[in-house]
Every structure is written in structure tokens, then in C-alpha cells.
Amino acid sequence: MEHIKKAILLSGGMDSICLAYFLKPDIAYTIDYGQVCSDREILISQKICRILEIEHKIIRVDCNSLGSGILANRKSIDNSPSDEWWPYRNQLLVTLSLMRAIKDDIKEIHLASVKSDKFHKDGTDKFYKIINELSSYQEGNIAVKCETLEYYTHELVEKYKVPIDLLLMAHSCHISNIACGFCPGCLKQLKVKQELNIS
């Protein structure tokens, strides 16, 4: 049976760590697109990949001037649905990863979006269906997949039986390379720990 070469986008957050543990892809891409917490995301992603023996590649493209909200350390634009919203972010990240993936002979790119992300249009089934159709149509015929959409983060941890010590390495802060404890990412991580009874 022919091996289908797979990659994931690994941010070092809980959702992508769960996906990395479950999928054990050939390559994990971490993208520094100008977000303020990129250094820590890269550090954690490197550690996760060493533990799981996954090849890790960093993609650096500074798009900070195009961002808005707390990830860019800027005021959110008027039609932003949340403080951390960055216009067309998932579309950007998929595109950048595809540009690297075609050179790496990747046939599938997997992302981890969860049920609580669906208030963003780029965290919905429809978005992933459209982006997959577009990517599959283009040269390289690379599939874009998100098999985590029907689960909350704590459900992913339980479904994939992710070791707690791996999960506790996650960095989810949106405003700093050191967890602030009060941004949406930090609050989500705290909520997941409570749901999993992790002290």
C-alpha cells in the first residue's frame, strides 16, 4: 500500500498537539506569520516534534502589518468577531503551508480546529470544504483536512488518549511568549484543564 505523505500545522497549542499525537504525520509545519507569540509557539512545537519523532519545519513570513487584534498587538478592526481575530488568518496559514508542502511532496495537510472555533467562519465545515476543493483543484492536488471539527478540545484529548504531560507543554497565549493568564487562549487552556480535572 502506497504511503500518503501527511503534514500538520502545529502551533504548540492544545488542539494541534492532540492532532500531532494522533496522526503522527511525516512533517509538522509551524508558521511565524508575525504573531506576537511566535517564539514560544516554535519552541513548544520543536519539543513536541522531538518527543513524537516528527520532522519539524518552520515557515517564516512576516505579515504583522496586515494583522489586527491581540495576536498582532493592534486594535481589532470594526467587523472583528473577537479580540484575537486576524483577517483571513486560516486561509493565509493554509496557503503558506501548501507552498512549502508541494516542495515536500505532501499529499494531505491536516489542521486542528475544534467545535468552539466555529464562531469564526474559517473554523467551520464550510470553510474547510471550500479550501480543500480549491487546494485539490490546483497543481499538487494536496488535500486540506480537518478531522477535529466535531469535538471540543477536552473531547479530543480523551478520544486520542493524549498523555497529560504532553498536553501541559501547550502554549495558548495570544499576547505573549509567557502565558498571561487572561487572554482568550489562556482562558481556554484553563477551561480545558478544569474539564479534564487537571490541577
ChimeraX attribute file (.defattr): number of C-alpha atoms within 10 A of each C-alpha:
attribute: neighborCount
match mode: 1-to-1
recipient: residues
	/A:1	3
	/A:2	4
	/A:3	6
	/A:4	12
	/A:5	15
	/A:6	21
	/A:7	29
	/A:8	28
	/A:9	23
	/A:10	31
	/A:11	27
	/A:12	27
	/A:13	21
	/A:14	27
	/A:15	23
	/A:16	25
	/A:17	27
	/A:18	27
	/A:19	25
	/A:20	28
	/A:21	21
	/A:22	15
	/A:23	14
	/A:24	18
	/A:25	22
	/A:26	17
	/A:27	23
	/A:28	27
	/A:29	24
	/A:30	25
	/A:31	23
	/A:32	21
	/A:33	20
	/A:34	18
	/A:35	22
	/A:36	19
	/A:37	20
	/A:38	21
	/A:39	15
	/A:40	20
	/A:41	23
	/A:42	23
	/A:43	15
	/A:44	20
	/A:45	29
	/A:46	23
	/A:47	15
	/A:48	23
	/A:49	22
	/A:50	12
	/A:51	11
	/A:52	14
	/A:53	13
	/A:54	18
	/A:55	15
	/A:56	20
	/A:57	18
	/A:58	16
	/A:59	16
	/A:60	13
	/A:61	11
	/A:62	13
	/A:63	14
	/A:64	17
	/A:65	9
	/A:66	13
	/A:67	24
	/A:68	20
	/A:69	19
	/A:70	21
	/A:71	23
	/A:72	23
	/A:73	16
	/A:74	14
	/A:75	14
	/A:76	20
	/A:77	15
	/A:78	6
	/A:79	8
	/A:80	15
	/A:81	13
	/A:82	14
	/A:83	17
	/A:84	22
	/A:85	19
	/A:86	22
	/A:87	17
	/A:88	12
	/A:89	15
	/A:90	19
	/A:91	13
	/A:92	14
	/A:93	19
	/A:94	20
	/A:95	14
	/A:96	17
	/A:97	20
	/A:98	22
	/A:99	13
	/A:100	15
	/A:101	23
	/A:102	14
	/A:103	9
	/A:104	14
	/A:105	14
	/A:106	20
	/A:107	19
	/A:108	20
	/A:109	24
	/A:110	23
	/A:111	24
	/A:112	25
	/A:113	25
	/A:114	22
	/A:115	15
	/A:116	15
	/A:117	14
	/A:118	15
	/A:119	11
	/A:120	14
	/A:121	14
	/A:122	18
	/A:123	19
	/A:124	19
	/A:125	16
	/A:126	11
	/A:127	16
	/A:128	22
	/A:129	13
	/A:130	12
	/A:131	19
	/A:132	21
	/A:133	15
	/A:134	14
	/A:135	17
	/A:136	16
	/A:137	12
	/A:138	10
	/A:139	8
	/A:140	16
	/A:141	16
	/A:142	22
	/A:143	19
	/A:144	23
	/A:145	16
	/A:146	20
	/A:147	14
	/A:148	20
	/A:149	20
	/A:150	16
	/A:151	15
	/A:152	16
	/A:153	27
	/A:154	19
	/A:155	16
	/A:156	21
	/A:157	23
	/A:158	12
	/A:159	12
	/A:160	13
	/A:161	12
	/A:162	18
	/A:163	12
	/A:164	12
	/A:165	8
	/A:166	16
	/A:167	21
	/A:168	14
	/A:169	16
	/A:170	21
	/A:171	25
	/A:172	28
	/A:173	25
	/A:174	25
	/A:175	23
	/A:176	19
	/A:177	16
	/A:178	13
	/A:179	16
	/A:180	15
	/A:181	14
	/A:182	13
	/A:183	17
	/A:184	18
	/A:185	20
	/A:186	18
	/A:187	15
	/A:188	18
	/A:189	22
	/A:190	17
	/A:191	15
	/A:192	18
	/A:193	17
	/A:194	12
	/A:195	12
	/A:196	15
	/A:197	8
	/A:198	11
	/A:199	6
